[in-house]
Amino acid sequence: MIVIEMTYKFQGNVSLDITVRLFGVKQARGDESSAPWDVSVTIVWGGEVAFDRPLSGADPLHAVELAAHFAASYIRGRAQDEGGTLEPPIWP
């Protein structure tokens, strides 16, 4: 199994490690589905699992692309909501 794992540092009132994992790309539905491929996404925010479920795409790379966009948007938005920044930064 191939795992893509990225770690960010959240700087706010407290300093936390944020880990994003993309793994387990597999065909989960038949070819007749508009999004037959899944990639598992886990986001760990300071030791707490904030998100842990598969996301779907039209093909394996599409699923990974959508999962990466989702993860970036999630942690960027949460960092803003909590009044902090991420290192390295994530650009919109």
C-alpha positions in Angstrom: 0.0 0.0 0.0 1.3 3.4 -0.9 0.8 6.2 1.6 1.2 9.9 1.0 1.7 11.6 4.3 2.3 15.3 4.9 2.8 17.0 8.2 2.0 20.7 8.8 2.6 22.8 11.9 -0.3 24.8 13.2 0.7 28.0 14.9 -2.0 29.7 17.0 -2.7 29.9 20.7 -1.1 26.5 20.8 1.3 24.7 18.4 0.0 21.5 17.0 1.1 18.9 14.4 -1.4 18.3 11.6 -1.0 15.1 9.6 -2.7 14.4 6.3 -2.7 10.8 4.9 -3.9 9.7 1.5 -3.8 5.9 1.0 -5.6 2.8 -0.1 -6.6 3.7 -3.7 -9.0 1.1 -5.0 -11.9 0.6 -7.3 -14.8 0.4 -4.9 -17.7 0.5 -7.4 -18.4 -0.8 -10.9 -17.3 1.0 -14.1 -20.9 2.3 -14.6 -20.5 4.6 -11.6 -19.4 8.2 -12.3 -16.8 7.8 -9.4 -15.8 4.2 -9.1 -12.4 4.8 -7.4 -11.8 5.6 -3.7 -8.9 6.9 -1.8 -8.9 6.9 2.0 -8.2 10.2 3.7 -7.2 10.7 7.3 -6.6 14.1 8.8 -5.1 14.1 12.3 -5.4 17.6 14.0 -3.1 17.7 17.1 -3.6 14.0 18.0 -7.4 14.1 17.3 -8.7 12.3 14.2 -10.7 15.1 12.5 -11.6 13.3 9.3 -11.3 9.6 8.3 -13.2 8.3 5.3 -12.8 7.5 1.6 -13.4 10.1 -1.1 -14.2 9.1 -4.7 -13.1 10.0 -8.2 -13.5 9.0 -11.8 -10.1 7.3 -11.9 -7.3 6.7 -9.4 -5.5 10.0 -10.0 -8.7 11.9 -10.1 -9.6 10.5 -6.7 -6.2 11.4 -5.3 -6.5 14.9 -6.8 -9.9 15.5 -5.2 -8.7 14.1 -1.9 -5.7 16.4 -1.9 -7.9 19.4 -2.7 -10.3 18.5 0.1 -7.6 18.0 2.7 -5.9 21.3 1.8 -9.2 23.2 2.0 -10.1 21.5 5.3 -6.9 22.3 7.1 -6.5 25.8 5.6 -10.1 26.6 6.7 -9.8 25.1 10.1 -6.5 27.0 10.7 -8.2 30.3 9.8 -11.2 29.4 11.9 -8.9 28.8 14.9 -7.0 32.1 14.3 -3.7 30.5 13.3 -1.4 29.7 10.4 0.0 26.6 8.9 3.7 25.9 8.2 4.3 25.3 5.3 1.4 27.5 4.1 -1.3 26.2 1.8 -2.2 28.5 -1.0 -5.8 28.7 -2.2 
